Amino acid sequence: MGKRRKGREIVLQSFYASQISGASLLDTLGDQLTRRESADETSEFAKDLGNKVSINEAELKRWLGNLVSGNWDVKRLGVLERSILTMGLAELKYSPDVPYKVAINEALELTRRYCDEGAVGFVNGVLDRAASQMNPKPTAEDGEPR
């Protein structure tokens, strides 16, 4: 498993635990990183992603609500699915060094590992819609081919 993938997994586990326990994500993440012997790159990546999620959590939740509002009530999503989607949105919006296809693929890998197989298509659709909002495809009106 790659160092960044492992970092994402640690953030997911910490995010899940924080939502269940009511503790802060950053405290839970710090505790997890202290308990594990992770490579420095893994820990740094996890801290960076955890900070992005924590600082922007309210905005990310609103965005997620808007993305699913037409087809689904965000309250019906499981904690893991909401956590994965929130992390994916954070990477899409606040990690310009991570290509959007990589951010989506990594979220799908977490979904495959921790959620029901039926959740994979849903997570893919939501994150693809988010990526499209951030990087709309050029239209014929823009003078560029579709």
C-alpha positions in Angstrom: 0.0 0.0 0.0 1.3 3.4 -1.0 2.2 6.0 1.7 -0.6 8.4 0.6 -3.2 5.6 0.4 -2.2 4.6 3.9 -2.5 8.2 5.0 -6.0 8.4 3.6 -6.9 5.2 5.4 -5.7 6.6 8.7 -7.6 9.8 8.2 -10.8 7.9 7.3 -10.5 5.7 10.4 -9.9 8.8 12.5 -12.7 10.7 10.9 -15.1 7.8 11.5 -14.0 7.5 15.1 -14.3 11.2 15.7 -17.8 11.3 14.4 -18.9 8.3 16.5 -17.2 9.5 19.7 -17.7 13.3 19.3 -14.0 13.9 19.7 -12.3 16.3 17.3 -10.9 14.9 14.1 -7.4 16.4 14.7 -7.2 14.9 18.3 -8.3 11.5 17.0 -5.9 11.7 14.1 -3.0 12.7 16.4 -3.8 9.8 18.7 -3.9 7.4 15.7 -0.6 8.7 14.3 1.1 8.4 17.7 -0.1 4.7 18.1 1.1 3.7 14.6 4.6 3.6 13.2 4.0 5.2 9.9 6.5 6.6 7.5 7.0 10.4 7.8 5.5 11.0 4.4 2.4 9.0 5.4 2.0 11.0 8.7 2.6 14.4 7.0 0.1 13.6 4.2 -2.5 12.4 6.8 -2.0 15.5 8.9 -2.4 17.7 5.9 -5.6 16.0 4.7 -7.0 15.9 8.2 -6.4 19.7 8.6 -8.1 20.4 5.3 -11.1 18.3 6.3 -11.3 19.8 9.8 -10.9 23.4 8.8 -13.4 23.2 6.0 -15.8 20.6 7.4 -18.8 22.9 7.5 -18.3 24.0 3.9 -17.6 20.5 2.7 -20.8 19.2 4.4 -22.9 22.0 2.6 -21.3 21.1 -0.7 -22.0 17.4 -0.2 -25.6 18.3 0.7 -26.0 20.2 -2.5 -24.4 17.5 -4.6 -26.8 14.8 -3.3 -29.9 16.9 -2.7 -31.6 16.1 -6.0 -31.4 12.3 -5.6 -30.7 11.6 -2.0 -30.9 12.9 1.6 -27.4 13.2 2.9 -28.7 12.1 6.3 -29.4 8.7 4.9 -25.8 8.2 4.0 -23.7 6.0 6.4 -21.0 7.6 8.5 -18.3 5.9 6.4 -19.8 7.0 3.1 -20.2 10.6 4.3 -16.6 10.5 5.6 -15.2 9.2 2.4 -17.1 11.7 0.3 -16.1 14.6 2.6 -12.4 13.6 2.3 -12.7 13.2 -1.4 -14.3 16.7 -1.7 -11.5 18.1 0.5 -8.9 16.6 -1.8 -10.7 17.8 -4.9 -11.0 21.4 -3.7 -7.9 21.9 -1.5 -5.2 19.7 -2.9 -4.4 21.0 -6.3 -1.3 18.8 -6.4 -3.6 15.7 -6.5 -5.1 15.2 -9.9 -8.9 14.9 -9.7 -8.9 11.4 -11.2 -6.5 10.3 -8.4 -8.6 11.8 -5.7 -11.7 10.1 -7.0 -10.0 6.8 -7.5 -8.5 6.8 -4.0 -12.0 7.6 -2.6 -13.4 4.6 -4.6 -10.7 2.3 -3.2 -11.6 3.3 0.4 -15.3 2.7 -0.5 -14.5 -0.7 -1.9 -12.5 -1.6 1.2 -14.9 -0.3 3.9 -18.4 0.0 2.4 -21.0 -2.0 0.6 -20.2 -2.6 -3.0 -23.4 -0.6 -3.9 -21.8 2.5 -2.5 -19.0 2.6 -5.0 -21.2 3.8 -7.9 -22.8 6.4 -5.7 -19.5 7.8 -4.4 -18.1 7.8 -7.9 -21.2 9.8 -9.2 -21.0 12.4 -6.4 -17.3 13.0 -6.7 -17.5 13.1 -10.5 -20.2 15.7 -10.3 -18.1 17.7 -7.9 -15.1 17.5 -10.2 -17.2 18.7 -13.1 -18.4 21.7 -11.1 -14.8 22.6 -10.3 -13.5 22.0 -13.8 -16.4 22.4 -16.3 -15.8 20.9 -19.7 -15.4 23.5 -22.5 -18.4 23.9 -24.7 -18.7 24.8 -28.4 -19.6 28.4 -27.3 -16.1 28.6 -25.7 -14.6 27.9 -29.1 -13.2 24.6 -28.0 -14.3 21.1 -28.9 -16.2 19.0 -26.3 
